[in-house]
C-alpha cells in the first residue's frame, strides 16, 4: 500500500502534478470550504474534472498556504490496492508512513 500512496502523492517527494485548466469558480468554492471542519463531497459524472479540481486545490495548499506536503493525502479508493481497505486503515498507514500524530491537521482527498 505504501508504494501506491507514494505514486498517488508525488508532492511527498517534491514532484509536480499537472493541474490542467484552472476552473476558478469551483476552485474558489473549494478554497472557501477549507475554513470549516466539514467534509466536502465533490460529485459529478465521470471525466468532468473532479480529480483535476482536487489537484488544483492541493497545489493551492502547497504553494499559497505553504502546507507541508506530507500533510496532504490524495487517495483513489477505486485503486485495486485499496479494494479491501477501509478509509481508517488507509489513514492509519498514511500517518505511520509520515510519523504524523492524530493531533496533526491533515488534508484528505
Residue pairs with C-beta under 8 A, 6 or more apart in sequence:
1 81
1 82
1 85
1 90
1 93
2 93
2 97
4 79
4 81
4 82
5 73
5 75
5 90
5 93
5 94
5 97
6 12
6 13
8 74
8 75
8 76
8 79
9 69
9 72
9 73
9 74
10 16
10 17
11 17
11 58
11 62
11 69
11 72
12 69
12 70
12 98
14 69
17 55
17 58
17 59
18 55
19 52
19 55
19 56
19 59
20 49
20 52
20 55
20 56
21 52
22 56
23 49
23 52
23 53
23 56
26 53
27 53
27 56
27 57
27 60
30 40
30 42
30 53
30 57
31 57
31 60
33 40
34 61
42 50
42 53
42 54
43 50
44 50
51 76
54 74
54 109
55 74
57 109
58 72
58 74
58 107
58 109
61 67
61 72
61 107
62 69
62 72
67 107
70 98
70 100
71 98
71 100
71 104
71 105
71 106
71 107
72 106
72 107
72 109
73 91
73 94
73 106
73 107
73 108
73 109
74 109
75 82
75 90
75 94
75 108
75 109
76 82
77 87
77 90
82 90
91 108
94 100
94 106
95 101
95 102
95 106
100 106
